[in-house]
């Protein structure tokens, strides 16, 4: 797990698994004469002794110290993480630590180190940690930093495989106006997550000006496979002055779309009953 975490595994689950594995394997013999090999440094000292003496540690031992059961060891390890970007994921994990001194020091280290690049890279992990008790600090800082970023920096997160990440960044992008109405419509039509569909279709619908028949917005919505986007497109027909097109959706396979079509047809002076 340590190897996967330190050598290119971007999956947040790997860092969380490392933290749990180290904590649960941290066992010594009843008389205290035996200690797991991973707790000894290359010089033969224990992690506790090495940290107390302020000896430099490689990334591997320091990562293990950041996950140690003893809060005093975790706290000392946090004092050595400056300039170690490879270990920032464990700093994010420690931002929700149950020991207050560890938690506060981790939050200070995260605030010192966070940039747009690190916020983008560690947003998936921060969102995982956010569900824990006192776990909202790391993702709150990610949110603050990303709101000041340009749209290009957010592109990897807009298409992220984790739907929680896509929900988070699309909500941010909608609130900050980082996506055009046409981009919102295409996302609403293509994304498989219903929350993202709803966010983007509603934002695209709100962007349709009275009397503006913008095909770049309407067509992706009207031809979408998911009913949330299609219903938003049908609703937008009235505002765009194209209410007569709603009659073509009175027989849609989705009840939500049919209901929106009936509303638009009535608002345009038609009678859905005659069509049926």
C-alpha positions as CSV (number, residue, x, y, z in Angstrom):
1,X,0.0,0.0,0.0
2,X,2.9,2.4,0.9
3,X,4.5,1.7,-2.5
4,X,1.3,2.4,-4.4
5,X,0.7,5.6,-2.4
6,X,4.2,7.1,-2.9
7,X,4.8,6.0,-6.5
8,X,2.0,7.4,-8.6
9,X,-1.3,6.0,-7.3
10,X,-3.8,8.9,-7.5
11,X,-6.7,7.0,-6.0
12,X,-7.7,8.6,-2.6
13,X,-8.6,5.1,-1.4
14,X,-4.9,4.1,-1.4
15,X,-4.0,6.9,1.0
16,X,-6.9,6.1,3.3
17,X,-6.0,2.4,3.2
18,X,-2.4,3.2,4.1
19,X,-3.6,5.2,7.1
20,X,-5.8,2.4,8.3
21,X,-3.3,-0.3,7.6
22,X,-0.5,1.4,9.5
23,X,-2.7,2.2,12.5
24,X,-4.1,-1.4,12.8
25,X,-0.7,-3.0,12.3
26,X,1.0,-0.9,14.9
27,X,1.3,-3.6,17.5
28,X,4.2,-4.6,19.8
29,X,4.6,-7.6,22.1
30,X,3.1,-7.6,25.5
31,X,6.5,-7.0,27.3
32,X,7.5,-4.2,24.8
33,X,10.6,-6.1,23.5
34,X,9.4,-6.5,19.9
35,X,8.4,-3.9,17.4
36,X,7.3,-4.3,13.8
37,X,10.2,-3.8,11.3
38,X,8.5,-0.9,9.6
39,X,8.8,1.2,12.8
40,X,12.6,1.1,12.6
41,X,14.6,3.5,10.5
42,X,17.5,2.8,8.3
43,X,19.8,3.6,11.2
44,X,18.1,1.0,13.3
45,X,16.3,3.5,15.6
46,X,12.6,3.5,16.2
47,X,10.5,6.1,14.5
48,X,9.9,7.6,17.9
49,X,13.6,8.0,18.7
50,X,14.4,9.3,15.2
51,X,11.6,12.0,15.4
52,X,12.6,12.9,19.0
53,X,16.2,13.5,17.9
54,X,15.1,15.4,14.8
55,X,16.9,13.0,12.4
56,X,16.0,13.4,8.7
57,X,13.6,10.7,7.5
58,X,13.0,9.4,4.0
59,X,9.5,9.8,2.6
60,X,8.6,6.2,3.4
61,X,9.3,6.2,7.1
62,X,7.8,9.7,7.4
63,X,4.6,8.6,5.7
64,X,4.4,5.7,8.2
65,X,5.0,8.1,11.1
66,X,2.1,10.4,9.8
67,X,-0.2,7.4,10.2
68,X,1.1,6.1,13.6
69,X,-1.3,5.3,16.3
70,X,0.5,7.6,18.8
71,X,-0.6,11.2,18.2
72,X,2.7,12.5,19.5
73,X,4.5,10.7,16.7
74,X,2.0,12.0,14.1
75,X,2.5,15.5,15.4
76,X,6.3,15.3,15.2
77,X,6.0,13.9,11.7
78,X,3.9,16.8,10.6
79,X,6.7,19.1,11.7
80,X,8.9,17.5,9.1
81,X,6.6,17.5,6.0
82,X,7.5,21.0,4.7
83,X,8.8,20.7,1.2
84,X,7.5,17.1,0.8
85,X,4.7,17.4,-1.8
86,X,4.5,13.6,-2.1
87,X,3.2,13.5,1.5
88,X,0.5,16.2,1.2
89,X,-2.2,13.6,0.8
90,X,-1.5,12.4,4.4
91,X,-1.5,16.0,5.6
92,X,-5.0,16.2,4.1
93,X,-6.0,13.0,6.0
94,X,-4.6,14.4,9.2
95,X,-6.7,17.6,8.8
96,X,-9.5,15.5,10.3
97,X,-7.4,13.8,12.9
98,X,-9.1,13.0,16.2
99,X,-6.3,14.6,18.2
100,X,-6.7,18.3,18.3
101,X,-2.9,19.2,18.3
102,X,-2.4,16.9,15.3
103,X,-5.4,18.3,13.5
104,X,-4.5,21.9,14.0
105,X,-0.9,21.5,12.9
106,X,-2.0,19.5,9.8
107,X,-4.4,22.3,8.9
108,X,-1.6,24.8,9.2
109,X,0.6,22.7,7.0
110,X,-2.2,22.3,4.4
111,X,-2.9,26.0,4.4
112,X,0.8,26.7,3.8
113,X,1.1,24.2,1.0
114,X,-2.1,24.5,-1.0
115,X,-2.0,25.9,-4.5
116,X,-4.3,25.6,-7.5
117,X,-2.3,22.5,-8.6
118,X,-2.4,20.8,-5.3
119,X,-6.1,21.7,-4.8
120,X,-6.9,20.1,-8.2
121,X,-4.8,17.0,-7.5
122,X,-6.1,16.4,-3.9
123,X,-9.8,17.5,-4.3
124,X,-10.9,13.8,-4.6
125,X,-9.2,12.9,-1.4
126,X,-10.4,16.1,0.4
127,X,-14.0,15.2,-0.6
128,X,-13.5,11.7,0.9
129,X,-12.2,13.1,4.1
130,X,-15.0,15.7,4.3
131,X,-17.5,13.1,5.3
132,X,-15.6,12.5,8.6
133,X,-16.2,14.4,11.8
134,X,-14.4,17.7,11.6
135,X,-13.4,16.7,8.1
136,X,-14.6,19.8,6.2
137,X,-11.5,22.0,6.6
138,X,-9.4,20.5,3.8
139,X,-12.2,20.6,1.2
140,X,-13.2,24.1,2.3
141,X,-9.7,25.3,1.5
142,X,-9.8,23.5,-1.8
143,X,-13.1,25.2,-2.6
144,X,-11.7,28.6,-1.8
145,X,-8.6,28.1,-3.9
146,X,-10.4,26.7,-6.9
147,X,-12.8,29.6,-7.0
148,X,-9.9,31.8,-7.8
149,X,-8.6,29.5,-10.5
150,X,-9.2,29.8,-14.2
151,X,-11.5,27.4,-16.0
152,X,-8.6,25.6,-17.7
153,X,-7.3,24.4,-14.3
154,X,-10.7,22.8,-13.5
155,X,-11.0,20.8,-16.8
156,X,-9.5,17.6,-15.3
157,X,-12.1,17.7,-12.5
158,X,-15.1,18.4,-14.8
159,X,-14.6,15.0,-16.4
160,X,-13.3,13.1,-13.3
161,X,-14.4,9.5,-13.0
162,X,-15.6,10.1,-9.4
163,X,-19.1,11.5,-9.5
164,X,-18.7,13.3,-6.1
165,X,-15.8,15.2,-7.7
166,X,-17.8,16.1,-10.7
167,X,-20.7,17.3,-8.6
168,X,-18.4,19.4,-6.5
169,X,-16.6,21.1,-9.3
170,X,-19.7,21.6,-11.5
171,X,-21.5,23.3,-8.6
172,X,-18.5,25.6,-8.2
173,X,-18.3,26.3,-11.9
174,X,-22.0,27.1,-12.1
175,X,-21.8,29.5,-9.1
176,X,-18.7,31.2,-10.5
177,X,-20.1,31.4,-14.1
178,X,-17.1,29.5,-15.5
179,X,-19.0,27.6,-18.1
180,X,-20.9,29.0,-21.1
181,X,-24.6,28.1,-21.6
182,X,-23.7,25.9,-24.5
183,X,-21.1,24.0,-22.4
184,X,-23.7,23.6,-19.6
185,X,-26.2,22.2,-22.1
186,X,-23.7,19.7,-23.5
187,X,-22.7,18.6,-20.0
188,X,-26.3,18.2,-19.0
189,X,-26.9,16.0,-22.0
190,X,-23.8,13.8,-21.7
191,X,-23.0,13.4,-18.0
192,X,-24.3,10.2,-16.5
193,X,-24.9,11.6,-13.0
194,X,-28.4,12.9,-12.3
195,X,-27.1,15.6,-9.9
196,X,-24.7,17.0,-12.5
197,X,-27.5,16.8,-15.1
198,X,-29.8,18.8,-12.9
199,X,-27.2,21.4,-12.0
200,X,-26.2,22.0,-15.6
201,X,-29.6,21.8,-17.2
202,X,-31.1,24.3,-14.7
203,X,-28.1,26.7,-15.2
204,X,-28.4,26.4,-19.0
205,X,-32.2,27.0,-18.8
206,X,-31.6,30.1,-16.7
207,X,-29.2,31.4,-19.3
208,X,-31.7,31.3,-22.2
209,X,-32.8,34.9,-22.7
210,X,-36.4,35.8,-23.5
211,X,-36.9,35.3,-27.3
212,X,-33.4,33.9,-27.8
213,X,-33.5,30.7,-29.8
214,X,-29.9,29.6,-29.3
215,X,-29.5,26.3,-31.0
216,X,-26.1,25.7,-29.3
217,X,-28.1,25.5,-26.0
218,X,-31.5,24.1,-27.1
219,X,-30.4,21.3,-29.4
220,X,-28.1,19.4,-26.9
221,X,-30.9,19.6,-24.3
222,X,-33.7,18.5,-26.7
223,X,-31.7,15.6,-28.1
224,X,-30.3,14.4,-24.8
225,X,-30.8,10.8,-23.8
226,X,-31.6,11.7,-20.1
227,X,-35.0,13.1,-19.3
228,X,-33.7,15.9,-17.0
229,X,-31.9,17.6,-19.8
230,X,-34.8,17.0,-22.3
231,X,-37.3,18.5,-19.9
232,X,-35.1,21.6,-19.4
233,X,-34.9,21.9,-23.2
234,X,-38.6,21.7,-23.7
235,X,-39.2,24.2,-20.9
236,X,-36.7,26.6,-22.6
237,X,-38.8,26.4,-25.8
238,X,-41.4,28.8,-24.4
239,X,-38.8,31.4,-23.4
240,X,-37.1,31.1,-26.8
241,X,-40.4,31.7,-28.5
242,X,-40.6,28.2,-30.0
243,X,-43.4,26.8,-28.0
244,X,-45.0,25.1,-31.0
245,X,-42.0,22.7,-31.0
246,X,-43.1,21.3,-27.6
247,X,-45.9,19.4,-29.3
248,X,-43.3,17.0,-30.6
249,X,-42.5,16.0,-27.0
250,X,-46.1,15.3,-25.9
251,X,-45.5,11.6,-26.6
252,X,-42.0,11.4,-25.0
253,X,-41.2,8.2,-23.2
254,X,-40.4,10.1,-20.0
255,X,-43.3,11.4,-17.9
256,X,-41.3,14.5,-16.8
257,X,-40.7,15.5,-20.4
258,X,-44.4,15.0,-21.3
259,X,-45.5,17.1,-18.4
260,X,-43.2,20.0,-19.4
261,X,-44.4,19.7,-23.0
262,X,-48.0,20.0,-21.9
263,X,-47.2,23.1,-19.9
264,X,-45.4,24.7,-22.8
265,X,-48.1,23.8,-25.3
266,X,-50.8,25.3,-23.0
267,X,-48.7,28.5,-22.4
268,X,-48.4,28.8,-26.2
269,X,-52.1,28.7,-26.7
270,X,-52.5,25.1,-27.7
271,X,-54.4,22.2,-26.2
272,X,-52.5,19.0,-25.4
273,X,-55.9,17.1,-25.2
274,X,-56.5,17.6,-28.9
275,X,-53.1,16.2,-29.7
276,X,-53.6,13.2,-27.5
